[in-house]
Amino acid sequence: MASLSGLFSSSLKPSKTLSVKALSAPPTRGGDSFSFPHTSKPTHLPLTLSASRSDISHTDAATAAKKELIKDPDALWKRYLDWLYQQKDLGLYLDVSRVGFTDEFVVDMEHRFKAAFKAMDELEKGSIANPDEGRMVGHYWLRNSSLVPKPTLKTLIENTLDSICSFADDIIAGKIKPPSSPRFTQILSVGIGGSALGPQFVAEALAPDNPPLKIRFIDNTDPAGIDHQIAQLGPELASTLVIVISKSGGTPETRNGLLEVQKAFREAGLNFAKQGVAITQENSLLDNTARIEGWLARFPMYDWVGGRTSVMSAVGLLPAALQGIDIREMLTGAAIMDEATRTTSLKNNPAALLAMCWYWASDGVGSKDMVILPYKDSLLLFSRYLQQLVMESLGKEFDLDGNTVNQGLTVYGNKGSTDQHAYIQQLREGVPNFFATFIEVLRDRPPGHDWELEPGVTCGDYLFGMLQGTRSALYANGRESISVTIEEVTPRSVGAIIALYERAVGLYASLVNINAYHQPGVEAGKKAAAEVLALQKRVLSVLNEASCKDPVEPLTLDEIADRCHAPEEIEMIYKIIAHMSANDRVLIAEGSCGSPRSVKVYLGECNVDDMYA
Ligand SMILES: O=P(O)(O)OC[C@H]1O[C@H](O)[C@H](O)[C@@H](O)[C@@H]1O
């Protein structure tokens, strides 16, 4: 298969040299064979933009310039050639030519990138790069343990990888098997957020058609969703390996999922401990539970790896290995990309190029959304994966100096060409509040498996045409886009694009001066949810007391609120009652139907020993 680099031989010569302004320090290309015969100095085309700014905050001229994207096809082609990035070992290419950043902007950004590169270098050397939580940030060490600042951590990373591989091999070979089946056939992963999204993306992208174990996920505290997954397992529950993933070991949704699954095991007469695996921080509630109950295995998570960057830890690697995915290839792809994104030469650093485009397109304040469009079904979950990686990292109220900035970049997307039949109408003609990122996969089918469904045209040609057509149509209407191209979806290329975006998010965070590695807003949500449940317990206690009277004393909402000493919570109490009534947990007193304020409710049966006290 001729790689893209093979297509750009010396035969491609610019039709004319252009008077151009070279960057002050002309970057040299990485040592790849991918090169163009233009002048030895990088050429920057005379764009149709006249914007110049003393600072980076976009001025009206710059905004106006954004609308005057390049129209001349020859100039566009030259810009494409000039800015195209290629990493030959990965077969990965990055095209930023359809983003309208100016030469002046690139020069303006240099000082910010200098600081960003320095901060990233210090992060990899073990600085407290997450100052709000006083933690190091070490997900890059997971794919290159020689970087780890502490020898003990290096050994831990290496030993954990080896134990993941040997455990998975033993499970697949049937050396480790469930009590009442010849071997494990299913994986039920219980986890949420970064303890689900990475494994889900990797499974969708890389699981073979007939994996040694088939994976399914419980990633929410929705009882119907949990019931559905357990029902689909049916008798195969007996050959299901349950992997419970939680870095903190205390996330309520995950804990509920575990309790629900353990109940299903009890009802099926199965011993959960013989089929349970925990992936969590040492001595967490989950870790201690698994240890005390004697679960099949436990694998570590570390406080220096965030949930949204944990897919290269046991969180993503164990489920992947059990599906027969080559996890060492994933790590290799990530490591190669990590090395490629360490260069401080902007034009030769794909993560820096992404971060620069994000900054240009969204004015450094998230003014435009990031639409992720993989034209490959198996990459369907990439946008959902990036929603957490990007938005939980960048969506922050304060910057590192304590200023209120309300930063962020909104991510959405699905897949092409499917989305062309959904929302791309708006992207093409509607509100221009986004920039697109196309993920292109060159290989349509394994060699020898393709055919022409019409003379000279394959199914994959349509997909290719739809991507390129959409890219052109958006650009023709002033909509900017980035294109990431990989030759095929493999563990190596998936590892690489994960690492690419992890680094881009880290660099962008430095450009906008925020901490990308904590998530204070999530705690607020957890606290609010706990308050609702505490109120519900008070409501139930009040109802239980009234229901134990003889005769039963149904209560109105106002009476309940009064007895809960929470008149200001009347609306939440109404919602609690409505939810419980819909689930037959409170009854409406005869003749009291009508407005919410006139309804009287009581418990079907009272509990003398008030369990809700
Ligand atoms: O892995 P856990 O500790 O259960 O956390 C699961 C998720 O919880 C929170 O939502 C955090 O913001 C996420 O970053 C994390 O991935």
The ligand as an ORCA input file, in Angstrom:
! r2SCAN-3c Opt
* xyz 0 1
  O     -13.038      6.598     38.097
  P     -13.912      7.268     39.110
  O     -13.176      7.723     40.312
  O     -15.113      6.437     39.438
  O     -14.442      8.623     38.436
  C     -15.263      8.549     37.303
  C     -15.404      9.988     36.799
  O     -15.923     10.750     37.892
  C     -15.957     12.140     37.731
  O     -16.983     12.448     36.846
  C     -14.671     12.742     37.212
  O     -14.888     14.090     36.878
  C     -14.190     12.004     35.991
  O     -12.941     12.531     35.574
  C     -14.062     10.537     36.322
  O     -13.624      9.834     35.175
*
